[in-house]
Each structure stands twice: as structure tokens, then as C-alpha cells.
């Protein structure tokens, strides 16, 4: 059993406040992850002029998943691609998301 107590952190991602919980002593790693995610999401927002936090979050998640898979398997789905090619694939995925989500925006 762990004797560490749970603590709460107030953070901001793309200007939105969040209250996160973690075990005592894990706060530094969590804050690093928050900063990394915030930087990725802001870069996507600024570079691609994507509207909607949900789309930005999906694009950031795809980018982070790609990074994770690349570290797990050198022969992953994007192995051998240059960073420019990976970015192009992400732009294509964003276009697919736009096409799929645009009709839903008209519902609200």
C-alpha cells in the first residue's frame, strides 16, 4: 500500500482552468505533462488556425500518441517518415476530422 496522500493541483491548459489530483511527490511530473500538453495544443492552435478546443485536443493526442508509439516500436506506423511527412499526415487527419465534424456543428 502507498502511504502517499492525494493532493490537488490547479493548472491551466490553453487558458482553461483544471483541478487535477495526483499522489504526493508526483506533482512535478504532472506539471511537466501539463506544460508539455499546453505547449503542443497552443502550437497546433497557432499554426493550423484550428477552431475548437476539442479538435485541438484530438490533434495533440494524435501527435502525442505518435511520439509514444515511436518510442515503443522503431517499426511503428509512422516509422521512416520525416517530421514534415508526419506533420502532413496530421494535417490530413485534421481535414478528415473537419469533414466528419462539420455537419455536427450545424446541429447545435
N, C-alpha and C positions, 0 to 999 in steps of 0.2 A: 504494500500500500504506500501511497505517496503522502508525505506529511506536508507537502506544499499547499498553501491555501490559494484559492482562486482570487485574482484581482481583476479590476475593470480598468480599461483604458479608454479615454475619449480621443478619437482620431478624426481626421478629415480626409476624404478621398474626393477629389475634384470638387472641393468646396462643400461637400455634403458631410454632416457630422454623423459619426457612428460610435456606438459604445460597444467595445469588444472585451471579451473575457479571455484570460489565459492563466496558467499556473504561475505562481510567483517565481521569478527568475527566468521566465520565458518571454518577458515583456520586450527585451531588447531585440530578439529575433522577430517578434510580431511587428514591432515598429519598423524594422528594416523591411519586412514584407509589405507593410502598408505604404511605405515610401516608394518602394520599387513599383508596386501596382499603380500608385498615384502618378508616378513619372511616366509609366507606359501609357496609361489612359489619357493623360494630358497630351502626350506626344501624338497619339492617334487622333485625338480631337483636333489638335492644331494642324497636323499635316494633311489629314484627309477631309477636313471640314465635314465630318460625320455628325449628324444630328441625332440626339437621343442617347442618353446615358446607357440604356440597355444595349444598343448596338456597339457602343464604345467598349462596354464591358465584355461583350462576346468577342470582339476583335482582340482585346487584350488577353482574354482567356485562351483564344486560339494561339496567339503568339507565345504565351507562357507554356501552354501545352507542347508546342513545337520545341521550345527550349528544353523542357523536361524530357521529352522523348528523345531528343538528340543526345542528351547526357546518358540516357539509359541504353540506347542502341545506336551504334555508329551506322547501322544499316536500316535506320528508320525510314518513314515515308518521305521525308524531305532530305535524306542524306544525299550528298553530292551536289546539292543546289547551292548556288551563291546566295548571299544575303539579298541581292537585287531580285533573284528569282523567287525567293521566299516572300519578299515584300509583294511581288507581282501576284503570287498565289493568294496572299492575304487580301489584296485589292479585288481579286476575282471573287473570293469568298464574300467580301463586303457587298459587291454588286449582286451576288446571289441572294444575300440577306435582304438587301434593299428591294429586290424584285419580289421576294416572298412576303416581306412585312408591309410594303406599301398598301396593298389592298386592305390590310387590317387596320391601318391608321384611319381609313375613311369610316370605320365602324364607330369610332369614338369621336 
